[in-house]
Amino acid sequence: MCLYISRKVIQKRGTRQLPKVVHNPMTKKLQIIGLDADDTLWQNEEFYRVTQARFAELLADCCAEDDLHNRLLAAERRNIGHYGFGIKGFMLSMIETAIEVTEGKVSGAVIGEILAAGQDMLQHPITLLPHADRVVRDLSQSHKLVLITKGDLLDQERKLAQSGLGEYFHGVEIVSDKKPEIYTRAFARHGASANLAMMAGNSMKSDVIPALEAGAFGVYVPSTYIWALEEAEAPQTHARYHSLPDLGGLPALVKTLEQA
């Protein structure tokens, strides 16, 4: 499942008018640049870790912290197919884990604290990562940008609106998962085949490898934290794989590829 939000809708929600930029696809080797959102443009995983620490404190009398985190991760893995990615699924997995480790004796007060922690996450203001604002603005002058992100629809819309970056994107794809066929359809919807597209993000598993498998360039931009379920080996020998120390190097890489 995927939600497509057009550039026109994004403009209406913004406070400024987009600059009128003419993209000539006939002169470009890259017609579309896809960007991940969480932990690529703004902080995300850090808030999950803070909440996990709070969760461990709540259940410290019932389970050792490492064991609790392993059980929570196992619950998240089991539940992705049911709840999808995002905070709400995380909350439900915490509640399931609390019931499991207490053998059904977890109190209503603890469940209430877990729900409150999740609600805090859903209301937490976003913090843009270094270079995000400049890079998005600069690249939007020369290329179609498409935000391709997983997670809860309402939460991702909220974060995009708060970021102030929405108006620079040609379109937004909020998807249930990131697989090669998802990238193929997303790029095609915005007017390009995958071999004329690039995807950049902090997840090797979701942002890089499936984009490469679709035929696009895949650019790994590491983040401070990475969720265990997003880890994967780097495809170092793939001709279209690139890695950068941070997002700030993306415009230069795009320029190099265009001139190659």
Order of alpha helices (4+ residues) and beta strands (2+ residues): beta-alpha-beta-alpha-alpha-alpha-alpha-alpha-beta-alpha-beta-alpha-beta-alpha-beta-beta-alpha
